Amino acid sequence: MKIKPADMQSDLTPSDINRRRFMQMAGAGLFVTGFGTALPLPAWAKTAALGLRETEINTRYDLNIGYSPVVIDGRKATSTGINGTMPGPLLRLREGDIVNLNVTNGLDVDSSIHWHGIILPPNMDGVPGLSFRGIAPGDTYHYKYRLEQAGTYWYHSHSRFQEQTGTYGPLIIDPKTPEPFAYDREHVVLLSDWSFESPETIFRNINLAGGYYNYQKRTVFDYADDIADKGFDEATKNWMAWGRMRMSPVDLLDVTGSTYTYLMNGNSPDMNWTGIFKPGETVRLRFINSAAMTNFDVRIPGLDMTVVMVDGKRVKPVTFHEFRIGVAETYDVLVTPRADKAFTIFAESLNRSGHARGTLAPEAGMSAEIPVRRKRPVRTLEAIGMGGMDATFFGGGISGMKEHDKKMKDRSKMNMGDPHVPGPKGPTPFKPDKNNTNVAMVIMSPRDRLAEPGIGLGDDGWKVLTYKDLKSNEPQPYKDAVDREMTINITANMERYMFSFDGKKFTEHDGPYMFKHNERLRLWLVNHTMMEHPIHLHGMWMQLENGGSNDEIPYKHTILVKPGEKLSVKITPIEKGDWAFHCHLLYHLEGGMFQVMRVA
């Protein structure tokens, strides 16, 4: 066994990332024979969990990635688990410590581990092809770094589709000073999506037909209902607009409950993971969305939730009843169940095609009523900034560009700015190349949507947490004044399953986006697609400008950007090197929505 030194630098190029292929035998469902029983879940993920307060803090862990049997609802498969389980072990660390993490690859393809949301040196970040080769079969990589933060995080493979097949787990960093809130017990609630299909098969299917897994499509009867509700002209106008985009207003998630089983701590809804509490205790729930492709809407009927941390950073407490957690985000909430009864933790997929479910209860074996899943939402053109003259639809030709140019002239009063001029001028107008088949549409008037709960939420009579509600409860080490602005456009041609930044897939960009070391940068993100994208930046914090003062803007490592939305974040790059920037929907990343940020 060869051990790679922690300071090894890569001689691979970023383009090698797209050449890494997870062979199909590693796909779930192709190793389903020969197992009598599955290996146990890790202790933290077992049902009737008592809590994590006594979990041992370590500075060294040995993690072994390998093919591990799993059984979900009696059905056998193979995961790319860690230390024999899926999810992997819970890692508990402490702020200020130097940690040593040995990761051994027992697969027959290259692997890796990325420490999601952790600020560390580039060669410790775990993205193959940047400042790290990846971990070859049989090799061990020694990760070593000092922890300069605390909170709830997670870790996962950054190699092809291994994250989808089980290479992930929770990571908790205890603070070196007391937190400004109290609780009696804590549980990790890790959400994920599992398929018995190979991820290579899933990726092929959605490349051939973007709506392959959408079994909730609209029909002519829905069109008739629209006519009755809106009138013939309006209904027909909307129907034709969606047709021009070659998209459906109910294509909300690319991969759905038709192939996914949604898991909570590795348990299916029928397995009913249960976390124990004593009535009157305050319980900290550390929610982590480790799914490959699913944004979840989370509520606990009968209990108020109070958010105290988001993406590992403290926020001022806000009480609410439901929240949307994008892929890769983490939310820490407090609940105080006073009644001696069970409560359901209900995590509904954004498109309502399935749910994960668990229970908070005073003792094992109890359960509460499971809410009826809500009706599948339907997007409207106006809701995503595409009504009237607000969008240009491209067929990749000159006519689309002429239409776009005319609309740009008509929008002379748009709040757009120069990317090199300091100040909140707004995002720079986006004009794709006339033959760019990566871009299906351009939103002419993107909106601030931070106060909106998101499609399918907000009409149930209870409080839904939004990004607008978040105020940082951390010290602000960075200055207020901005040195520079730049814009990145989130773009796609979803019919062809092409995803990109600024109209270019990763392999088409001339080189990295350039950041300056220690500059104060305002980065605008504009979503020109009809889907929510969880955008993740490695190696540095994004501070979301949501209307608060510079001292109050919340820290984020992943931001769920709504369709037709524009938002801005402040960034201060503190570690030189190359850092990944991508959509955390796994098949969107592989479809091209990935880029490198170079801090020079």
N, C-alpha and C positions, 0 to 999 in steps of 0.2 A: 504494500500500500504506500503510495506516494503522498506526502503532505506538502501542499503548496504554501510558500511563505506568505505572511499577511501583507507584505509590501510588494508583491509581484505586480508588475504592470503588464497590460495586454499589448500584443502586437496585431490584434484583430482590428478590423475597421468596423464602423457602425453598420455598414451594409451587411456584415456577417450575421447580424441579428435575424434578418429575414431569411437566411439560408438554413437556420436551425430548424430541424423538422423532428417532431415527436413521432416515431414510427407507430403504425396503427396497432400493433400488438399491445402497446402501452395503453390503448384506449379502454375505458371501462366497458365491461361486457364481453371482452374477448378472452378473459381468463376466468371462466365461471365454473370450471369443473374441478373436482378433486378436493373440495373443502367440506368437511363435516360441520365445523362450527367456525365462526369468525373470531379473530382476536378481539379482546375486549376494547371498549372505548377507553380513552385515558380517564383517569380518576375524576378530573375536573368536569368531564362531559357526561358522566353517568347520571342516570335519573336518580331522584331522591338525594341530590347533592346538598350537603349541609352548608356549603359556602366556602369562600377562599381565604378567609382572614388568617388562617394558620398555614397557608401555603409557604413553603420554604423559599427564602430569597437566596439565589446562588449567583456567583460570578463566572461559573463555567458550566456549559452544557455540551453534551455530545449528541448530535442529531444524525440519524441514519435514514436516508431516503431510499425506499425500496418498494417492491411490489408487495402489497399487503391485502389479504382477503377482507372483504366487508360483506355484511348481510343487512339489507334494508328491506323491511317488510317481508322477510323470508326469502328474498331473492339474492342470490350470491353473485359477487363480482370481484374485481381486483382494482384496488386503488394504488396510486403512487403515494403511499402514506409515509409517515415519519415515525421512526421507532416502533413500527408495527401497527400504528393506529391511524385512523382518519376520523376527525381532525388530529393534528399532531399534539405533542405535549404542550402544556401551558408553561411559558417561560416567565419567571418572576425575577426581576432585576431591581437595582436601586440606583437612583440618581446620584451621579458623582463617581460611581464605581467604574473601574476598567473591567470589561467583560471579555471572556474568551469563549468562542463558540466554534466548535469543530463540527463541520458538516461533511459527512461521508456519502458519496454517491453509490448506492447499490443497484442502480438501474443499468440498463445496457445502452443508454443514450446519455448525453451530457445533461447536467442539471445545475441548479443554483438555488440560493435563498436570498431574497430581498427583504430587508427590515423596513417595513412600510411606515413612513412618517418619521423615521429616525434620522437625525442630523449627524452625519459622520463623514469620514474621508471618502473620496470617490471609489477607491479600490476596495472598500468595505461594503459598498452599496448593493452589490450582487446582481448587476445587469450584464449578462454576457455580451461581449462585443464592444463595450465602452472601455473602462479601465480594469477589466476583469475578464479572463478567458472563459469562465464557466468551469464547472467541475466535471472532469472526464470520468467515465465509468471506473469504479474502483479507487478513485482518488479522494483525498480529504482536503478541504480548504479551511484554513484557520482564520476566522474573523476575529479581530481584536480592535476594540475602540472604547473610548470613554463616553459614558452617558451624560449628556448635558441637559436632560429633560426628564419629565415624569408623565404618567398618564397611561391611557389604554391605547394599545397599538396591536399590530399583528404582523405576521411574517408569511411569505409565500414564495414559491418558485417563480422565477422570471424566464423560464425556458419553455418555449412553445405552449402546449396546452396542459402542462402538469398541474397548474393551479386548478383547472377544471376537474382533474382526476384525483385530487386530494392532498396536494402538497401545500398545506397551509396550517396555521395554528395561531393561538392568541399570545400576546406579549404584554405583560404588565410591568410598569416601572414605578416603584414606590418613591414618593418624594422624600427629600432629606429634611424638609421642614413640614410642620403640620398643615393640612389642607384647611380651607376656610369653611368646611362643612363637616357634619358628623353623620355617622351611620353605624349600624350594629352588625351588619352582615353584607356580604357581596356575592354576586354570581356573574360569571361571564355568560352572555347570550350571543353566541356566534351563529350567524345566519349564512346559509350556503345553498347552492343548487347542484343537484346530482342527476346525471343521466346514465342509463344503462347502454346508451349508444356511444360509440367512439366519438371523441371530440373531432377527429378528422372527418368522420361521417357528417356530424352536425355542420361543420364548416363548409363541407362540399355542398350539403343540401341548401344552406342559406345563400351560398354563392350562386347556385343554379336558380333559386327562387327565393327572394327576400322574405316572402310571406309563407314559406314552407311550413312553419310550425304554428301559424295563426289560424286556429280553427274557429275564430270568432268574427269572421269577416261579415261585412254588410251585404245585404241582398236587395233585390228590387222591392221587397216589402218595406225595407227601411227607407228607400227612396220615396215610396208612397206615403209613409208616415211623415217624412220631411215636407212633402208637398202639402199635406194636411196642416202641418204646424207652421210652415214658413211661407207657403204659397209656391206656385209653380216656378215663377221666375227665379226666386232666391234659391230654391232647392236645386233647380237645374244648373244655376250658376256655380253653386258649391260642388255639385257632382262633376261638372266639366272641369273645374279647377283641379280637383284631385286627380282626374283622369290625365290632365296635362302633365302632372308630376309623376304619373304612373305609380302613385302611392295610394294607400288606403288610410282614412282617418282613424282606423282602429289598429294600425300597425304600431303598437306601443312598445313592444319588446320583440326582438328578433327571435329569441328562443323562449319557449313558453312552457306552461305546465303540461302540454301535450307530450313532452319528453322528459321534463324535469320533475323530480321529487324534491320538494323544498325541505331543508333540514334545519333543525335548531340543535346546536351542539352535537351534530352528527346523527340526530334522532329524527325520524320521519314524524309527521303529525300523529299517526297511529301509535308510534312508540312513546309519545308523550313525555318528553324530558320534563322533570319536575325539580324545582328548586325549593328548598325548605325555608320557612320563616317561623318566627314566633309572633303571635298577634301583638301589635303595638311596636314592633321593631321597625326601624328605618333600614331599608334594604337598598344597597347600591347595585344597579344593574348595568353592566358594562356591555353595551350593544356593539357588535362588530359585524359589518356586512362583508363577508369574505366570498360572496357569490361571484361567479364568472360573468353573469349577464343580467342579473335581476336586481332592480330597485324595489325595496319593500316599504309598505306603509304599516306602521307598528302602533298598536294600542293595547291597553290592558283594561277591558271593560270593568267598571266599578272602582278604578283607582286613578287618582291624579298622578301625573309624573312631573318631576321638577328636574330640568336639565342643569347640570353643574360643570360638565366638560364636553367639548366637541373636538374630535381629532386629537385628543390628548392634551388639550389646552383648556384651562379653566375659563368659564364664562359666568357672568352674573346670573343667579338663579331665575328661571322662568318656569311657571307652572302651566301645564298644557295637558291634552288628552290623546294626541296622536302626532306622529312625526313621520316624515319620509326620510329614509336612510339610503343614500346612493351607494352603489358598489364602492367598496374600499373605505367608506366613512366609518367613524366610531362616535357614539354618543353615550355619555355616562348620565344616568338619571337616577333619582331617588324616589322611592315609593314607601308608603307607610301603611301596610294593610292591617287594619285594627280588628277586623272581624275574623272569627275562627272558622274560616272557610277557604275554598280554593278560588284562584283567579286565573283566567286564561291569558297568556301572552300570545297575541295574535299578530302575525306578520304576513300581510297580504301582498302578493305580487302586484306591481303597478297596473298590470293589465287584467287583474282579477282572474287569472287562469289557474291559480292555486294559492296555497298558503303554507307557511311553517307555523307550528303551534307547540307551545309548552305550557307549563302550569306552575304557578306559585301556590304553595299549600303548606299547612301546618304539619302534615305528615304524608308519607308516601301512599300512593294508591288513590288519592283524591283527584277529582277533576271538576272543571266547571263547564258551563255551556260554551260551545264554540260558536262564535258569531257566524251568521249567514254571510257568505261572500257577496260583496256589492256588485251591482251591474257594471259590466265593462264600460269604461268611459269612451267618449267619442271626441276626437279633436275637432275644433272649428278653425277655419282660416283666420278669423279675427284674433283668436286666442294665441296664435303663434306668429302674429305680425304679418299676415299675408293677405289681408283684405284690401280691396281697392287697388291702388297703385303701389302697395307696400312690398311687392316681390316681383322679381323677374324670373321666369322659368326658362332654362336653357336646354336646348337640344344639342349643345356642343357646336353650334354653327354661327354664321355671321348674323343671321336675322335676330337671334337672341341677343347678341351684343348691341345691335342697333337699338333694340327695344330698351336694353339696359342703359345705354348712353342717353337716350331721350329722357328716361326717368331720372337719371342723375342730374340732368340739367333742370328738370322740373322740381328737384328737391334742393334747390339752392339754399334753403334755410335750414337744412338738416344740421343737427348738432354734431358735426364731425370735425376732427382736428388733425394737425400734422403730427406724425409719430415722433418727431425730434424736438418738439416745442414743449417745455414744461407747462404743467397746469392741466386741469380737468377739461380738456377740449373735446373729449369724446373720441370714439374709435375712428380710425381712418377708413374712408370709403373703400370698398372691395371691388376690384374690377378684374375678373379672371381672364385668362387668355381666351380668345374667341374659339379656339378648337379644344378647350379643356373639357374632356368627357368626365372628369372627376367631380364636376360641379353641376348639380341639377337645378339649383335655384340660388338666388341671392336675395336676402331680406333687405329691403331698402330703408325701413325705419325700425330697427331693432329697439326693444323697450327695456326699461328697468323692471324686472319681474321679481325682485328679491322679497317683496311683501306678499307675493302670491304663494299659496300652499302647494300648487301644482295640480295637474289634471286629475280629476276624480276625487279631490279633497276639498273641504271647506263648506260643504252643503249639508252636513249631518247634524249640525246644532252643537258641536263641541269645538274647543280651541285646538287648532293645528299649529304646531311650531313652524316658523319660517326663518329663513336666513336674516330677515330684517329684525327679528327678535334678539339676535345674538349680540352680546356686548362682552368684550374681553374682560376678564378678571385677573389678568397677568400684567407684570410690568412691561412697559413699552421701551425697548432698548434702541429703537430706530427713530430717526428724525421724521418730522412731518413733511418738510419740503421735498418735492419730487425733482430729481435731476433730469429725467427723461421719460418719455412715453413711447409705447409701441403697441401695435394691435396684432392679434392672432385671430384669424377667422377659422371657425369650425365648419368644415365643408364636407359634402358627401354627394354621391350619386347612388342612392340606396337601391334603386332598381338593379344596378350592376354590382352592388355590394362593394363600392369603393368609398373609403373613408380617408380623410386627409386634413391637413392644416394648410390654410391659404391656397387651397386648390391643388396641393401636391402631396402625393403619398410620400412616405419616408424615403423610398429609393429614388424619388424624383427631385428632392431638394438639392440645391447646390452645396449645401453645407449646414452646419449648426446655426441656430439663432444665437446671436452674440449678446451676452450680458457683461457688464463691467463689475469687477470686484468691488464690493462695498458701495456701489451706487444705490440710490433710492429710485427704483423704477416703478412706474405705473404701467401695468400690463392690462390692456383691454382684451376681453374675450367676447366674441360675437358668434352666436350659433345660427348658421344659415341652413340648418336641417330641421326636420320635423320630429326629432327625438331628443330626449334628455341624454346628456353625455357627462359622466363623472370624470373630470379632468384632473389628473394627478401630476404634480411637479416634484421630482426627487431633489433631495439635497438642500432645500431651503423652504422657508415658510411663505405662503401667500397670505396676506392680510386683506380680508374682504372689505371693500369700501361699501358699507351698507347704511350710511347716513350718520354714523356716530363720529365722535371726535377721533383724532389719531390715536389717543390713548385707549379708545374703546373698540376699535375695529378688531374683529375676531381673527385668530390664526386658523388657517386651514391648510391641510396637505392635499385634500381632494375636494373639488367643488362640482356639484351637480348643476350643470348649465341647462336651463330650459330652452325649448324651441323658440326661435325669434328673440332671444334675450341678449342684451348687452350688459356686461358687468365689468368692474375694474378691481384689481388687486394691487396692493403695494408689496414690493419684493426688495429685500436687501440681500444680495448674494454674498455669503460669507466664506464659502469654501470654493477655491479654484478647482477647475476641472470640467469634465463633461458629465452632464446630468440628463436623465431621461425625462421626457415630457410626453404624456400620452393620455388617450381615453382609456379608462380602466374597465370598459366592457371588452372582455378578452378577445372576442372575434373582431371587434372594431380595431383594436391594436394590430392584430394580425392582418386586417384588411387595409392597413396603411396609416391609421391615425396615431402616429408616433413621430417624435422629433427629438433632437439633441439640443440642450441648452449648454453652451460653452461659456463658463465664467473665466475671463482672461484678465 
